[in-house]
Amino acid sequence: MDVQTGSWWDLAACRGQDATPFFAPSYFERRADKLAREAVAKSVCLRCPVRDACLEHALGTRDPHGVWGGMNEAERRAELRRRRVTAAS
C-alpha cells in the first residue's frame, strides 16, 4: 500500500476515532496513566488490518510521537535498533 495515496490509511481501524489514546497529552502524564492510555490505543491496533503498514510508516519517517502500528515511541526505537543489529549481522 502506498502511504502517499493514503490507501493504507483509509483502512486503518483508528480512522475516524478519537486520537487521544494514541498521543501523549500536552501536560505531565503519570506512568500508570500513560500505560493505560497506550493500552487503549494498542487494543485498536491489534484488530487493525493495516497495522504492519502503519508501523512501517512510523519507522520509516522516524515519527517521535504516539502509538503507531501497536508500538509506542520507545518500542519503535528499540525495533529500529534491533533491525540495525540484524542488518549488520
Rosetta constraint file for C-alpha pairs under 8 A:
AtomPair CA 1 CA 7 HARMONIC 5.94 0.50
AtomPair CA 1 CA 8 HARMONIC 5.56 0.50
AtomPair CA 1 CA 53 HARMONIC 7.30 0.50
AtomPair CA 2 CA 6 HARMONIC 6.36 0.50
AtomPair CA 2 CA 7 HARMONIC 5.98 0.50
AtomPair CA 2 CA 8 HARMONIC 6.77 0.50
AtomPair CA 3 CA 7 HARMONIC 6.47 0.50
AtomPair CA 3 CA 8 HARMONIC 6.48 0.50
AtomPair CA 3 CA 9 HARMONIC 7.19 0.50
AtomPair CA 3 CA 57 HARMONIC 7.41 0.50
AtomPair CA 6 CA 10 HARMONIC 6.21 0.50
AtomPair CA 7 CA 11 HARMONIC 7.09 0.50
AtomPair CA 8 CA 12 HARMONIC 6.60 0.50
AtomPair CA 8 CA 50 HARMONIC 6.12 0.50
AtomPair CA 8 CA 53 HARMONIC 6.79 0.50
AtomPair CA 8 CA 54 HARMONIC 7.59 0.50
AtomPair CA 9 CA 15 HARMONIC 7.34 0.50
AtomPair CA 9 CA 50 HARMONIC 7.75 0.50
AtomPair CA 9 CA 54 HARMONIC 7.68 0.50
AtomPair CA 10 CA 15 HARMONIC 6.98 0.50
AtomPair CA 11 CA 15 HARMONIC 7.39 0.50
AtomPair CA 11 CA 49 HARMONIC 7.04 0.50
AtomPair CA 11 CA 50 HARMONIC 6.62 0.50
AtomPair CA 12 CA 48 HARMONIC 6.00 0.50
AtomPair CA 12 CA 49 HARMONIC 6.71 0.50
AtomPair CA 12 CA 50 HARMONIC 5.83 0.50
AtomPair CA 12 CA 51 HARMONIC 7.53 0.50
AtomPair CA 13 CA 44 HARMONIC 6.42 0.50
AtomPair CA 13 CA 45 HARMONIC 6.94 0.50
AtomPair CA 13 CA 47 HARMONIC 7.03 0.50
AtomPair CA 13 CA 48 HARMONIC 4.86 0.50
AtomPair CA 13 CA 49 HARMONIC 7.18 0.50
AtomPair CA 13 CA 50 HARMONIC 7.94 0.50
AtomPair CA 14 CA 18 HARMONIC 7.88 0.50
AtomPair CA 14 CA 19 HARMONIC 7.75 0.50
AtomPair CA 14 CA 44 HARMONIC 6.55 0.50
AtomPair CA 14 CA 45 HARMONIC 7.54 0.50
AtomPair CA 14 CA 48 HARMONIC 7.76 0.50
AtomPair CA 19 CA 23 HARMONIC 6.77 0.50
AtomPair CA 20 CA 24 HARMONIC 7.47 0.50
AtomPair CA 20 CA 25 HARMONIC 7.63 0.50
AtomPair CA 21 CA 37 HARMONIC 5.01 0.50
AtomPair CA 21 CA 38 HARMONIC 6.07 0.50
AtomPair CA 21 CA 40 HARMONIC 6.20 0.50
AtomPair CA 21 CA 41 HARMONIC 5.22 0.50
AtomPair CA 22 CA 37 HARMONIC 7.40 0.50
AtomPair CA 22 CA 38 HARMONIC 6.47 0.50
AtomPair CA 22 CA 41 HARMONIC 5.32 0.50
AtomPair CA 22 CA 66 HARMONIC 5.22 0.50
AtomPair CA 22 CA 67 HARMONIC 5.00 0.50
AtomPair CA 22 CA 68 HARMONIC 7.67 0.50
AtomPair CA 23 CA 65 HARMONIC 6.64 0.50
AtomPair CA 23 CA 66 HARMONIC 4.34 0.50
AtomPair CA 23 CA 67 HARMONIC 6.63 0.50
AtomPair CA 24 CA 29 HARMONIC 7.51 0.50
AtomPair CA 24 CA 34 HARMONIC 7.45 0.50
AtomPair CA 24 CA 65 HARMONIC 7.75 0.50
AtomPair CA 24 CA 66 HARMONIC 6.65 0.50
AtomPair CA 25 CA 29 HARMONIC 7.07 0.50
AtomPair CA 29 CA 33 HARMONIC 6.27 0.50
AtomPair CA 29 CA 34 HARMONIC 6.17 0.50
AtomPair CA 30 CA 34 HARMONIC 6.19 0.50
AtomPair CA 31 CA 35 HARMONIC 6.16 0.50
AtomPair CA 32 CA 36 HARMONIC 6.18 0.50
AtomPair CA 33 CA 37 HARMONIC 6.03 0.50
AtomPair CA 34 CA 38 HARMONIC 6.04 0.50
AtomPair CA 35 CA 39 HARMONIC 6.02 0.50
AtomPair CA 36 CA 40 HARMONIC 6.53 0.50
AtomPair CA 37 CA 41 HARMONIC 6.59 0.50
AtomPair CA 38 CA 42 HARMONIC 5.96 0.50
AtomPair CA 38 CA 67 HARMONIC 7.00 0.50
AtomPair CA 38 CA 72 HARMONIC 7.53 0.50
AtomPair CA 39 CA 43 HARMONIC 6.07 0.50
AtomPair CA 40 CA 44 HARMONIC 6.74 0.50
AtomPair CA 41 CA 45 HARMONIC 6.48 0.50
AtomPair CA 41 CA 67 HARMONIC 6.76 0.50
AtomPair CA 41 CA 70 HARMONIC 7.46 0.50
AtomPair CA 42 CA 46 HARMONIC 6.14 0.50
AtomPair CA 42 CA 67 HARMONIC 7.25 0.50
AtomPair CA 42 CA 69 HARMONIC 7.94 0.50
AtomPair CA 42 CA 70 HARMONIC 4.88 0.50
AtomPair CA 42 CA 71 HARMONIC 7.33 0.50
AtomPair CA 43 CA 47 HARMONIC 7.05 0.50
AtomPair CA 43 CA 70 HARMONIC 7.97 0.50
AtomPair CA 44 CA 48 HARMONIC 6.49 0.50
AtomPair CA 45 CA 51 HARMONIC 6.15 0.50
AtomPair CA 45 CA 68 HARMONIC 7.85 0.50
AtomPair CA 45 CA 69 HARMONIC 5.98 0.50
AtomPair CA 45 CA 70 HARMONIC 5.12 0.50
AtomPair CA 46 CA 51 HARMONIC 7.56 0.50
AtomPair CA 46 CA 70 HARMONIC 6.85 0.50
AtomPair CA 50 CA 54 HARMONIC 6.20 0.50
AtomPair CA 51 CA 55 HARMONIC 6.15 0.50
AtomPair CA 51 CA 68 HARMONIC 7.90 0.50
AtomPair CA 51 CA 69 HARMONIC 4.60 0.50
AtomPair CA 51 CA 70 HARMONIC 7.08 0.50
AtomPair CA 52 CA 56 HARMONIC 6.11 0.50
AtomPair CA 52 CA 69 HARMONIC 6.06 0.50
AtomPair CA 53 CA 57 HARMONIC 6.11 0.50
AtomPair CA 53 CA 69 HARMONIC 7.47 0.50
AtomPair CA 54 CA 58 HARMONIC 6.37 0.50
AtomPair CA 54 CA 68 HARMONIC 6.04 0.50
AtomPair CA 54 CA 69 HARMONIC 4.95 0.50
AtomPair CA 55 CA 59 HARMONIC 6.12 0.50
AtomPair CA 55 CA 68 HARMONIC 5.44 0.50
AtomPair CA 55 CA 69 HARMONIC 4.02 0.50
AtomPair CA 55 CA 70 HARMONIC 7.28 0.50
AtomPair CA 55 CA 71 HARMONIC 7.47 0.50
AtomPair CA 56 CA 60 HARMONIC 5.81 0.50
AtomPair CA 56 CA 69 HARMONIC 7.77 0.50
AtomPair CA 57 CA 61 HARMONIC 6.09 0.50
AtomPair CA 58 CA 62 HARMONIC 5.68 0.50
AtomPair CA 58 CA 63 HARMONIC 5.14 0.50
AtomPair CA 58 CA 68 HARMONIC 6.27 0.50
AtomPair CA 58 CA 69 HARMONIC 7.82 0.50
AtomPair CA 59 CA 63 HARMONIC 6.73 0.50
AtomPair CA 59 CA 76 HARMONIC 6.69 0.50
AtomPair CA 59 CA 80 HARMONIC 7.15 0.50
AtomPair CA 63 CA 73 HARMONIC 7.87 0.50
AtomPair CA 64 CA 73 HARMONIC 5.89 0.50
AtomPair CA 65 CA 72 HARMONIC 7.66 0.50
AtomPair CA 65 CA 73 HARMONIC 5.96 0.50
AtomPair CA 66 CA 72 HARMONIC 5.84 0.50
AtomPair CA 66 CA 73 HARMONIC 6.29 0.50
AtomPair CA 67 CA 71 HARMONIC 5.29 0.50
AtomPair CA 67 CA 72 HARMONIC 4.40 0.50
AtomPair CA 67 CA 73 HARMONIC 6.84 0.50
AtomPair CA 68 CA 72 HARMONIC 6.59 0.50
AtomPair CA 71 CA 75 HARMONIC 5.49 0.50
AtomPair CA 71 CA 76 HARMONIC 5.95 0.50
AtomPair CA 72 CA 76 HARMONIC 6.18 0.50
AtomPair CA 73 CA 77 HARMONIC 6.32 0.50
AtomPair CA 74 CA 78 HARMONIC 6.25 0.50
AtomPair CA 75 CA 79 HARMONIC 6.16 0.50
AtomPair CA 76 CA 80 HARMONIC 6.19 0.50
AtomPair CA 77 CA 81 HARMONIC 6.30 0.50
AtomPair CA 78 CA 82 HARMONIC 6.11 0.50
AtomPair CA 79 CA 83 HARMONIC 6.15 0.50
AtomPair CA 80 CA 84 HARMONIC 6.21 0.50
AtomPair CA 81 CA 85 HARMONIC 6.24 0.50
AtomPair CA 82 CA 86 HARMONIC 6.13 0.50
AtomPair CA 83 CA 87 HARMONIC 5.96 0.50
AtomPair CA 84 CA 88 HARMONIC 6.10 0.50
AtomPair CA 85 CA 89 HARMONIC 6.27 0.50
